[in-house]
Structure formats: structure tokens, C-alpha cells
Amino acid sequence: MNETFKALSDKTRRQILELLKESDLTAGEIADNFQMSKPSISHHLNILKQAELIIDEKRGQYIYYSLNTTAFQEITKWLFDLRQKKDRS
């Protein structure tokens, strides 16, 4: 889970996740929303992929990125369990 929180600690990566919440996007479509180089966006996407927060799928000649909802369910469960433990104390 350390990789997850490291990935979430960056504002740009959180903004990418917000974009992907709306729809699956290509790296180029994601990059259009930022004033940074495409290699920088690619770096952020790789960190999100390593943290398993996003997944990619090749469709024709493009790679589309989407949220890995399973990862977010696991984070939510962890936070809920943490909260439950605090409430029992």
C-alpha cells in the first residue's frame, strides 16, 4: 500500500485520476489537460500503473487508461477497517 499512497501524494497524479473518473483516456488526451511534456505525463502514468491505481488496454493503435476500481475498493476497505478499530477503542 506504500506505492499507492506515494502515487496519491502528487497533485498531478490525483488530477489524472479525476480525469479518468469521467472516462477512459489515451495518454495524449490526458496530456491535453496539462501544461507539461508528454514524457512527464508518461512518467506519472507509470507511477499510477505501478501502484495499480490505473490499468491500460490497447484498443487498435491506442492505449487507453482507466481507473482500477478494485484498488480503490481495497483502499476504502482499509480506511473503513481503520475507522472501525478506532471506534471500538
Sequence and secondary structure as in RCSB ss.txt:
>XXXX:A:sequence
MNETFKALSDKTRRQILELLKESDLTAGEIADNFQMSKPSISHHLNILKQAELIIDEKRGQYIYYSLNTTAFQEI
TKWLFDLRQKKDRS
>XXXX:A:secstr
 HHHHHHHTSHHHHHHHHHHHH  EEHHHHHTTSSS HHHHHHHHHHHHHTTSEEEEEETTEEEEEE HHHHHHH
HHHHHHHHHHHHH 
